[in-house]
């Protein structure tokens, strides 16, 4: 089912207000591409269950604006979105930064098929969908993004071999309390000293979501 004109207008207004609050200026046509992505996500979600969020207005906040909140920390040039799912945060970031190439990795075939449809319909030449498990992926990246994919311990184990020295893992996480539990549960091979030196926790204020609900964890690989 397609979104009605009234729904579309409400979602467009929320997106525009959220971008203003985040102080994000998109390239020409960027808002239109985000809205087209939202409509595709809503339509495919009814058949393929790509995301648990069903309300399109909520998708604007919890998917589009949530993804774009980490835009100030994206520098590239070699980027991997690990466990991209329906293309989050990779697709919104690729729309915002057409000068960078985003590799979107997921082992789920239906999700990669959806991203290929997004790539075709939105004419996004700067995304590269990859259907593969992270453990089997080769290559070296300057930054790896991850959202609702795995625990911090698992993410660091998967991402570290794929990061260049000085490269960063950008992990979108929830409330500070849950982050504390994850850092306490890190594998014993990560010492507290090296963790304090290489892990930065940044609170994110996502428009239309409760404050302090989201944080960005930035882990920098400091050793070969």
N, C-alpha and C positions, 0 to 999 in steps of 0.2 A: 504494500500500500504506500502510495506517495504522500508526502506531506501536503496539507492544504495550504492555501495562500496565507491564511491568518497565522498558521503555525510557522510558516516560513518567515513571515515578517517579524514575528515575535523572536524567533531564533536569531534572525539577522540583527535585530536591535540589541539583543543580549551579547552577541559576538562583538558588535561594534563598541558597546559600552565596556566590555571586558578588555578589549585591545587598548582602549583609551586608558583604563585604569593600570594596565601593565606597561603603558607607555611604549607600545609596539606599533611601528609603522610598517605595513606590509608593502611588498612590491605591487605595482599596478595590476589589478585583477586578482590579487591575493585573497581578498575577502570572498569574492565570487567562487574561487577554487575551494576555499574552506567550506562554503555552503554546499557546493556540489558534492564534496566528500561526505559531508554530514548526511545529505540525502541518500547517497549510495550506501552508507553505513546503516542508516535506518531501514532501507529497503532490504538489503541482504541479511540484516540481523533477524528479520522476521522468519527467514527460512533456515539460516545457517547458525544462529546463536553465536555471533562473533563476540558479543559483549553482554554482560549482565545488565547494563544500563539500557532501559527501553525508551524512556522519555527523551525526545529529541532536544528539549530545552535543557535537560540535565546533561545530555551529551555535550552541549556547548561548553558547560562549566567543567565537567568531569573528564572530558576527553580533549577538546580543542584548546581551551584556555589553560588547562592543567599541563598539557604538552608544551604550549608556547611559553609558559612561565620560566622554562630553563633556557630560553633563547639567548639571554645575555651571556651564558656560560659556554655556548657552542662556538668553537673556533676552527675545528677541522684540522687539516683538509681531508684526511682519510677517516670516515665515520662509519660506525656499525651500530645499528639498532638491534640489540639482542633480544630474542623473544618478542618480536614486534607485534604479534597478534594481528589485530585489524589495522596495523600501521601506526601504532602509537608508542612513542611520540614522533616516530620518523616522518610520517606524511605531513603533519602540520609544520614540522621544522623544515622539511624540504620545500614546502610552499613559501615559507618565510625567508629561506636562504637558497634561492635558485642557483647561486654561485658555487654551492658545495654539493658533493655527491654523497648520497645516503644509501648504504647497503642495508637492506631490511631482511633480517634473518628470522625464520621460524620453521619448525619441522612439520607444522600442520598444513596439509595440502589445501584445504578449503580456504584457509586464511591467506595463503600465498596466492591462490586464484583470485581472491577478492582484491588483493593489492595490485595484481596485474591488471584487473579491470579498472581500478582507480588510476593506475599509470596510463592506461589507454585513453580513458574517458577525459581525464584532466590534462592529458598531454604533458605528464611530468617526466621530462627527460633526465632528471637528476636523481631518480631512485632506481635501485637495482634489487629486485626481490630475489631472495635465496631460500630455497627449501632444503634445509639441512639441520642437523643437530649441531649445537655450539661446540660440542666436544670434538666433532669431526672437521671443523672449519679450520682452514689455514689462513695465513696472511697476517699482516701487522697493521694496526690502526692507531691513529692519534687519539681518538676518543671513542668510547663505547657507551651508548645510552641503554637504559633498561628500566622498564616500568611494570610493576606487578608481575615479575617474572620468577624470581627465586629469592631465597634468603641472602643476606649480605655475604655470609660465608661462602655459599655456593657461587654467587656472582663473582666474588673475588677470585675463586679458584678457576672459574671458566674464563674470566676476562683477562687475568694477568698474562697468560701465554700469548694472547692476541694483541696486547698493548706494546707499543714501543716504550723504551725507557723514557720516563717523563710523560707518558700518555696517561689519560684519565678515564676512569669509569664514573659515569654520571648516573646514579641510581635514584629514581623517584620513589620515595618511601612515605609512610604515614606519620602518625603522631610521634612525638619525642619519646614517649614511654615505650612504644614498640621498638623504636630504634635502639634504645638502651638495652633491651632484651637481646636484640640481634648482635650488638657489639660484644655483649658479655658472652654470647654463644659462639664467637669466632673460633675457628680451629686454633689449636695450641701452637701451630707453626707461625702464627702472626703474633709477634711480641707486642705488649702494650706500648713499648717505646716506639717501635716502627709504626704502629697504628696511629699514635698521637701525632707523629711527624707527617703522615701521608693521608689522613682522613679528615675532611672538613665537612661539617654539617651546617647547611644553610636553610633557614626557615623560608617557606614560600607562602605568599599571600595570594591565593587563587580567588579571583573575583567570583562572588556569589556562592562561595563555600566558607564554612566556619574557619576562623583564623587558627593558625597553628595545626591544622589538620594534615598538612603536607610539608615534607622536607626533602631537600636534595642532598644526597651524600656524594661527595666528590673524593674518590680514592685515586691517588696518583702513584703510578708504578715508579719506584725510585731505584730499583736494582734490576739487573739483567736476569 
